[in-house]
Amino acid sequence: MRLNVASLLVVLLPGLAHAGDAPLHGVYTEDIDRKADACTNFFDFANGAWRAKNPIPSSMSRWSRRWASGELAKDQLKVILEEVSAKTAWRAGSVEQLIGDHYAACMDQPKVDSLGVKPIAPLLAEIDAIRDTAGVQRMVGRFHDIGIGVPFALFSGSDNHEPTQVIAHVYASGLGMPDRDYYVKTEPRFQEAREKYREHVANMFKLAGSNEADAKAAAGVVFEQEKKLAEASLDNVALRDPKATDHKTTFAELQKLAPRVDWAAYFDGARLPRADLNVAEPKFLQEVDRQLAEVPLASWKTYLKWHLISDAAPSLSTPLAEESFRFNAAYLSGAKEMKPRWKRCVESTDALLGEALGQKYVEKHFPPEAKARMQEMVKNLLRAMGEVIRGLDWMGEQTKAKALEKLSTFNPKIGYPDKWRDYSSVRISRTSYWDDVLAGRRFGVTDDRQQIGKPVDRGRWGMTPPTSDAYYNPLLNEIVFPAGILQSPAFRLDATDAINYGAIGVVIGHEVSHGFDDQGAQFDAQGRLENWWTAEDLKKFQEKGQCVVDQYEGYFIEPGIHHNGKLVLGESIGDQAGARIAFRAYQISRQGKAPEPTIDGFTPEQQFFIGWGQFRGDETRPEQKRLMIQGDPHPVAEFRVVGVVSNLPEFAKAFSCAPGSAMVRPPEKRCQVW
């Protein structure tokens, strides 16, 4: 998956001017560091000059043409939202009324600031009024109704064993720091994070009205309760194994697992069927059950207040939003200042009303030509993957047949949904930004819950159209590319095929290969969590994966801190296979056509790889790198680039790299899963 300034970008629309014999563009030559050697450090060569001339903006934790593209999409959305919010006569419930009024309410910063913590005062008062554990559980249900997932969370999802059906999934949640290791690991950076977190919790309580002593005491209570939850949680590597979180159970068995939770009241309140469901982490639910019995009521109230304040802070007055930023963005990821108000309001509108806003976005910024070209590229990538599978010398025919069957069922989604989500029931006004946030959240929660107990709706999307990202869903065997990622540098209508296959083509190949990485390979052609490998082939597959683990374990971001190879295994398989498949697909795309030209001294093959390096060439703050090393399944950008090309003979050939070059791994150490 790809998580991913205007003047620096060649946006998609200018590409529409290309027609007939107009010359196609090649690589961004001005981005290339001519002092670097492609065969020694391709990351620096491909776009080191761009990074030197474009320092990371103060509000960002990483920066590249790709990240600038994602921020450009927000500039485009700003124009849309300013246009619709300038009018007030829109029909109630229309797309324009909803997104325009939400944006206008968010942009009324003087009013938001004047209210301080008052918008959440009624909920704080309800917490104060709790008299027993039944009241705690009622408040948990109230929190879940508005998308605050503490101490556990419940969402809809396909059944791992019957993926055509949607069931409830109960997940571990309720932590204020990124993951369990921040609570339990002893390295100095985690010890420091714990101290910073306590200070942050205390500061937030003070902003909400507590005195110094009470705020400090509350921080201690919150940390100790969360620490116990963390100790009962799986770590990030364990969570990558689908079998580790596959615990389908009946409603009656759920009641036995955590008997102090009034599941009947919870399910009735949420209007959920008392049907089979999945419990991702049973041990965690048992800890919640224990805490309901043993944690004092006063501590539960403090814990609930904290998560309400923390969750609401970005939507409240400036002092609360700034304190939230100081810990979650400045300390953890290194950002130096908050994003401007307008950009945060764009992000809020996209998060809560994304497909409504998305309709306006694709009207202006995603022409039919872009979708048609992407569809052709996807077709070639799937064909290339099929050729790779058929040509494997380590996989037997039985497993190959299963792999090809799975490939044949892939469902690509490009740009935007065929059927837009209907938000007309959401009550949005310019009166209260916080009330709008609650209304949007309630809609999202209700919409999600209404899927449970029904056949899966394959038309639903997990990302909004303006999102600059992509994903693969193993249960539905679908690859999804929102319109937001389909602009420069990932995709340009005015670029050579070599460039597009090297950038968005590798992304497509990455998502395709997720169906065959260490996680995706555990799901069959129907999306079931079921083994389709022979024992011998599975062993060979795991051995090839271990090569990737070992390679990335050797990549350090600073002395003593290196990648966890098991954590980044799936994404690294995706990158390496994606590049190999995309290169083959590019060759397929040229069949029956004249070779593409050498442009600015770069052959088509060189353009392909530079396209990848320039798309992926992030400059990243040290804090963000440490955050990624700890919990992100994606490697940092430098190693996503050099880790891939160093395994590809096609790269060495394209740049005439001699054996022994830094970007050429010896044949005996070369990693090739697909």
N, C-alpha and C positions, 0 to 999 in steps of 0.2 A: 504494500500500500504506500501512496505518496502523500505524505503529509506536506502539504507542501508547506530610476524613477521614470515616470511616464516618458520623459524625453529620451530615456536610454533604451526604450523598447520599440521594436517594430511590431505594432499590434496587428491583430488579425485583419481588420478592415482594410488597411492599405493594400494588403495582399490581393484584394479583389480587383485591383486595377490591372493585375497581370492578365494578359490575354495574348493569344496568338504567339508571336515570336518574341515577346518581351523577354529580356534576359532574366534568368533565375538567380537568386542570391545564394552565396555560399556561406562560409563560416564568418563569424565576427572577427575579422583580422585584427581590429584594434584591441581586442581582448587578449591576444596571444602575447605571452612573455617571450620575446625573441632571444633573451639571454638564457632561457632554460632549454634543456635538451629533452625532447619528447621521450627518448628512450631511458632517461635517467629519472625524471619526475614529470609525468604527463599531466598531473594535476596543476602544477605551476605553469607548464607550457600552454595548456589549453586556454586558460583564462586568468593567469596570474596578473596580467596587466590590468584587467578589469577590476580585480580585487584591490590592486594598489591604488587605483583612481577613484574607487567607490567604497569608502569606509562604511561600516555597518551603521545605519541610522540609529539615533539614540533610543528610539522606541522598539528596536528589533534586537533579537539575540543572534541572528544569522542573516546573511545577505548574499544575494547573487542575482543574476538576471531572472532566475526562476522565482525567487522570493519577491523580487521587484514586480514580477508579473502578477503574483497573487495580490500584492498591494495595489497595483494598477486596476485590478478588477474592482477594488473597493472605491477607487476614484470614479470608475464608470457607474457604480451603484450610487455613489453620492449624487451624481448628476440626475439620475433617475429619481431618487428620493427627494431631492430639492424641488424638482419639477412637480411631482405629485403632491408634496406637502404644502406647496404654495397655494393650492386650491383647497377649499373646504366643502364644496358642494357635491362631492362624490356620493354615489348611492351607497347607503349603509350596507356593509358586508362585501362591497366590491373590493377587488384587489387593490385599487388605488386608494380607497378609504382606509383600508387596514394598514397598508405599509406607510402611507402618508401620515396618518394620525399617530402611529407608533413612533415614527421617526421624529415628528414634531414634538411629541411629549418627551422623548429622550433628549432632544436638543434644548429643551427649556431648563438649562442648568440652574439659573437663579431659583426657580421653583423647587427643583430637586434638592438644592443645597439648603433652602430655607426649611425644609422638612426634617433634615437630619435623620434620626433613627425612628421618627414617628410612623413611617409607613409600616414597620414591622412591630410597632408597640402592641397591637391587639394580639398577635401571636405570642409575643413575650409574656403578655398578661395571662394568656391561656396556659403557658408553661408554668408560670408561678402558681396557678390555681390547681395544678395536678396534686392529687392526694394519695395516689396509690399506683401500683405497677399497671393496673388496667388503664389508668390515665396516661401513663407513659406510652403504652401501646396505642392508645387512641391518637396521641400526638404523632407517633411514628407514622400511622396511617395518614394523618393530615399532611405530614411532610411529604410522604410519597405522592399524594395527590398533586403537589406542586413541584415535583421533580427533585426533592431533596432526599437522596437515597441513604439514609442512616437508620440504624446501624447496618442494615442489609439493603439490597436493592432488588427489585423485581421488574423484569421486562419480558416482552414477547420474543419468541424466536422459534425457528424451525426445530422440530423434534430430531435429534441426532439419528434416530433409528427409523423414523417415518417422516422424512423432510418435506413431504407434501402437506403436513399438518403443523399448525402453530400451537405451541404450548407455553406455559409460563416457565421462566428460568429465574431462580433465586441466586443472587450473587453476593459475595463478600463486599462490603463497602464501609463507609463510616470513618475513614481516616482523613486527617487534615494534611498529612504530608504525602509525598508521591506514592510510596509503597512501604511494605513491611520493613525493609532493610533499614530505612531511616530511623526506625524505632529500636532496632536490635543489634545492628552491626557496631563494632567497636572502633573502627578506623576514625582518625581525627576528624575527617570531613563530615562523618555522620554525627559525631559528638557535637561538633559545632552547629550542625543543622538543628539538632534537638534544642540547643540553647536558644538559637534564633527563633525557633518555633514557639517556645515558651514565651519569649519576649513579645512575639507577634500576637499570640492569643491574649496576653495581658493587655497589650495596647488596644486591641479591638474591644475588649470588655470595658476599658476605660472610656473609649469613644462612645460606647453604648450606655454609659452612665455610672459604671462601678467606680469605687474609690481605688486607690493604689493597692491597698492591702487585699481587698476582696478580689481585685483583678488578678493579682499574682497568685492567690490561692486557687482561683478558678482555673488558671493555666495549669497548675499542678494536677488538679482533678481531671481535666480534659486529657492531659498527656498520659496519665496512668491508666485511664480507661481505654484510650486508643491503643496504648502499648499492649494491653492484654488482647485486644482484637487483632493487632498486628501479629502477635506471637501465634495466633491460631490461623493465620492466613498463609496461603502458598506464596512462594517467591516468584519472581518474574519468569525464571526458566521453567519451573514446574507448570506455570500457567500456560506455557506454550504447548503442552501436551494435551490434545483434546480428550484423551482418555482420563486424565487427571481431574477433569471437571465434568465428567459424564456420569451422573448419578440419578438416573430416572427413577422416580418414586411415586407412589400413590399419595393421595391426600392424607389417608390414614397413617401412612408411614411417616409423612412429614410431621404430623402431630406427635408421633412417638419420638421422632428425632429431637424435637425442641418442644416439649410438652407445656412449658410455661408461657409460650407464645400462643395467644388466642387466635389461631389461624382461621377459625370459623368466622370470627368477627372481622378479621382483616379481609378475608376473601369476600365476605358479604358487603363490607363497606366499599371495596374496590370493584364490586360487581363482576367478580371472577368466578368461573365455574370450578367446582371442587373436583377437578380432574387430575390426571397424571401430570407431573411436572418434573423439571430437572433442578437439582440442588448442586450448584457448582462446587461448593466447599462445605461438606457436612460438618467438619470439625469447627469451622467458623460459626455455623449456626448453633452448635452446642455451646460455644463460648457466649454467644448472645443469650442463650437460655440460662446459663450460669449467672450472667450479670443481672438478669432480671430478678434472680433469687437473692443475690448476694451484694450487689452494688447498692449503696444507700440511695434513697429517693432523691435527696438533695444533690447527689452527684449526677444522677440521671438528668435532673433539671438543668444543671450546669452544662452538661454535655449537649443537651438539645438546644439550649440557648446559643452555645458556641456555634453549632453548625447552622443555625438559622442566621446568625449575624454574619458568619463567614460566607455563606452562600449568597446572601442578599447584598453584601457590601458593594460589589461592583455596580449595583443598580441604585445605590443610595447616594448620600451627599459626598462631596469631594474628600473630606477627611477620611471617611470610611473606605472609599474607593482607593485613595492613595495608600492607605495602610495595607490593604489587600495587595496592591501592586508591589509594595516594598518587599514583601516576603515572597509572593508567588512568582513574580516576574523579575524584579531587580535582584533579589538574593539568589533565587534558585536558577535563573537563566541568564542573568547579567544585563538585562535591559536597563538603560539609564534614565529613561523618562517614560511617562504614560503616553499612549497614543492620543492624538487629539480627540476631542469630544465627538466630532462628526464621524470619525472612523469607528469609534466604539459604538456609536448609534447605528452605523451601517452593519456592524457585526451583530449587534443585538437583533436587528430586523431580520437578518439572514438566518440567525439561529432559531428564532421563534416563528417566522413566517416565510421560510426559505423558498418554498415552491410558489408562493404568491409573488415574492420579489423576483424569483427566477423566471417567471413568465415575461416580466418586463425586460429582464436582462437578455434573454435569448432573442427577443424581438429585435434588439439593437446590435447584439454582439456575437451572434452565432448563425451565420448564413447557411443555407442549404449546401453550398459548395463545400463547406468545411466538413459537414457530416458525411457527405458522399465520399470525400477523399479518405476520411478516417475509416469508413466502412471497408473501403478497398484495402487499406493497410491492415486492418484486423483480419480480413480474409487471407491475406498473404502471410501474416504471422501464424495463423492457425495451420495453414498449409505447411509452413516451415517447421512448426513443432511436430507435425505428423511425420515429416521426412526425418527429423532427428530421432524420433522414437523408433521408426522402422530401421534406422541405420545403427542402432546401439549394438555393440558387440558383447555387452555384459548382461543384457536382459534377454530372458528366454521368450519364446513365441507366445506362451500362454499369458504371461504378464503383459507383453506387448499388445496383445489383442484387447486386454482389459484397459490398458492405457489409451489405446486408440478409440475404444468405445467411449471412454470418459471425454476425450478431446472432442468427439463428435457431438456431445451434448452441451458444449459451452454456449452460453447465452450472452452475447455482447450487448451492452447498453451504451449509447453514445449521446452526449449532449444534455438531454432532458427527458423526463418521463413522457410516455404517450398519453397518460391521463394525469392531469394535475390534481393535487390534493385540494379539497374544498374547505376553505377557512371561513366561509360566510357565517358560521355560527359563533365565531370568536368576537367578543365584545371589546373592541379597541376604541379608545377616545383620546383626546388631547388633555384630558383633565388630570390624569395621574399616571406617570410613567410606571411606578411600581405595580399599580393595578393592571396595567397592560402586560407587564412581565408575567404576572400571575395568570392572567387570562390565556396568554400564549402557552405557558407551561401546562396549565390544566388541559388545554386542547391536545397538546402533544402526548401527555400521559394517557388521557382518555382514548385517543386515537390508537395508541400502542396497545392498550389493554383490550380494545375491541377486536383485535386480531386473534386473541387467544381463544382456542377452541374451534377455529375455522380453518379451512384449507388455505394454504399459503397464497398470498397475492403476489405473483411474480412481477407485477407491474410497479411495485413499490420500490423506491430508491432510498438508500442509506446516506446519501449526500445531497446537498442542494445544488442546483445547476451552476451557481456562480463559484462553487468551490474549486480551488486550484489543487486538485488531488485526484486520486483514483483508488479503486479497491477491487478485491476478489472475495466473493462469498462462497465458501466451499459447500455449504448446505444447498445452495441454489445453483452452484457451478456457473456463476455469472461473473463477468468482468465489466466494470462500470467506469466510464470516463466522462465526468461532468464537463459542461461547456467551459467552465472556468479554467481548466488546465489546457484547453486547446487554443492557446495563443502563444506568441513568442515568449521564451525561446524553445518551448516544447514543440510547437507546431506553427508553421507559416505557409500560407498558400503561395507565397512568392519565393519559396526556398526550393532548392534541389531535393529530389527524393533522398539523396544521401544524407542530407541534414535532417530531414524529418524522420527517416528511419533510425538515425543515430540518436535522436532525442525522444520524441513521443513513441517511436517504434520500439525503443528499448523499454519504455514504460509499459507498452502493450505486452511485449514479451515477458516482462517482469510479472505482470498480473496473470498472464496465461500460465507461466511456470509455477505460480503459487498453487495451482491445482496439483502440482507434482513436487512440492517441497516437503520438508519433514512433517509439516502439519497437513497440507492439502492431500498428500499421498495416502493419508489414512481414510479419506472419503472416496466412495466409489462414484460411478457414473450417475447414479441417482441422488447423490449427495448424502448417502448414508455413511455413518461412521462404522466402516466395515473393511476388513483387510481383503485386498484383491491381488496381493502379491504371493508368489511362491516363496517358500522359506529361503531358498538359495538366492533368489533375486533381491529379496528384502535385505538380506545380509550384505550383499554387494552394494546396494543403495546406501545403507547406513555407513559402510566403510568409506564410500565416496563423500558422504556428508561429513565424516570425521576429518577428511582432508581440509574441508572448508573451515570447520571449527578450529583446527590447528593453525590455519593461515591467519585467521582474524584474532586469535589469542595473541599473536605476535605483534599486533598493531597497538602502539601506546600513544595516548594523547598527552601524557606528561610522565615523568619518572614515577614508576610504581603504579600507574593506573592504565590498564589496557582493556581492550574489548573482551567481553565474555563471549567466546565463540559459540557457545550453545544458545545464548540469547539472540544473537544476530544470524543464526544459521539459516532460517527461512528466507529472510530478506536478502542475504548474501547469495543463496542459491538462486533467488529471483533475479538479482542483478546480473549474475554471471550467465545464467541461462538466457535471460532476456536479451543481453547483448549478442550472444551467439545466434539466437533465433532471429533477432532483428537483422543481423548482418546477412543471414541466409535469405530472409524475406526480401531484403533490398535487392539481392541478386535475382530473386524470383520476379520482382517488379520490373526488372529491366529486360526480361526475356522478350525477344522479338522487337526490341527497341535499340536505338543507337546508344552507345555508352554515354553517360553524362560527362560533361567537360571538366577538365582541370580548371579550377577557378582560383585566382590569386596565388597560383603556384601549388595548390593542394589538389591531389587526385580525389576522385569520388570516395575511394576507400579511406583516405585520410580525413575527408570531410565528415564521413560517418562517425569516426571515433572522436573527432574534435566536437562534433555536435553533441555527443554524450558528455564529454568533459565540460563543455560550456553550459549545458543544462544542469549538471550536477555540481558545479563548482562553487559551493557555498564557502564564504568566510564565516566562521563560527566563534562566538565568544567562549572563553575557557569555562565559564560557569555552565553554559549550555552543553558543552562537550561532556562535562562531568555528569550532568543530568541525563544525557543520552546514554553514556556508558553504563549508568546504573539501571535504567529502566526502559530504554527505547530499543526495540528489536531491529532498528535500522542502524547501520554503522554511521560514523560521522562522514562528511562528504568526501574528504581526501581519500579515505579508504574504500569508499564506494566506487571511486574512479580508478585508483591504481590497483585495488584488489581485483577488479574485473579485467582490466586490460593486460595485466601481467600474466593472466592465465590463457590469453587468446593468441594462438599462433598467427591469426589473421591480423592482429594489431602489429606484431613484430614484423610481419611481411610488409604491411602498409608503410611503416616508417623505417624499414631496413635496419631494425635493431639487431645488434650482434648478440650471439649467445653470451650470457654472463652479464648483460645489461640489467640495471635495477628493475626495469619494467618487463623483464623476461624471466619468468620462473623456470628453473631447470625442469626438463621433462618428468623426472622422477618425483618432483614436488608440485607439478601442475594439477590443479583441481578442476575436474570436469564431471559434474553430475549428469547434466543433460547436454 
